[in-house]
Amino acid sequence: MYRDAYSHFARAPAAGSPLVFAFHGTGGDEHQFTGLIGQILPDAGIVSPRGDVSEYGANRFFRRKAEGVYDMTDLAARSRKMAEFIGSHRDANPGAPAYGLGYSNGANILASVLFEAPGLIDRAVLMHPLIPWTPEPNPALGGRKILITAGRRDPICPLPLTEALVAYLESQGADVHLVLHDGGHEVRQEEIDAVAAFMTAR
């Protein structure tokens, strides 16, 4: 049941390879990052859900009231649903390490799942996340490997909030790496390079 909670792209991993969960940005779909993951980790499995919230026709993973103002009740419910979806696909691929990669709205749902259920994801990439609240303490984040990428001049995800997220994760003992570029909300090559290095590191 939970494995089909979203319309999604799925491909099983080769033996010994990770299973990568990919989460698109607002207006994207389940194919947004499949090509990139395939280039970085050709033998990896991929599970990429399509957001089930429509904002004027654009796919999202949870509702918001305005730019940067989230419907926190909706976010909590949809984070639980996503955690169940991730868990069911992990169960279907026993032994495969689980990686997560999300951009913008996709990074936000991935981060929200991490806050509540850190054990679901072994290694996470949050590209241009916006977390406009302080999550509750969770010692289970200790040792979790997390890469955050962002633009210093991002008008959607202001740098102070990115730095606050890094500080929170570090305070919980997570192993956090931050990569910044001088632009805005766009994904730049140095981010892609950092993601590739992070996801292929031994």
Buried (B, 14 or more C-beta within 10 A) or exposed (E): EBBEBBEBBBBBBEEEBBBBBBBBBBBBBBEBBBEBBBEBBEEBBBBBBBBBBEBEEEBBBBBBEEEEEBBBEBBBEBBBBBBBBBBBBBEBBEEBBBBBBBBBBBBBBBBBBBBBBBEBBBBBBBBBBBBBEEBEEBEBBEEBBBBBBBBEEBEBBBEEBBBBBBEBBBEBBBBBBBBBBEBBBEBBEBBBEBBBEBBEEE
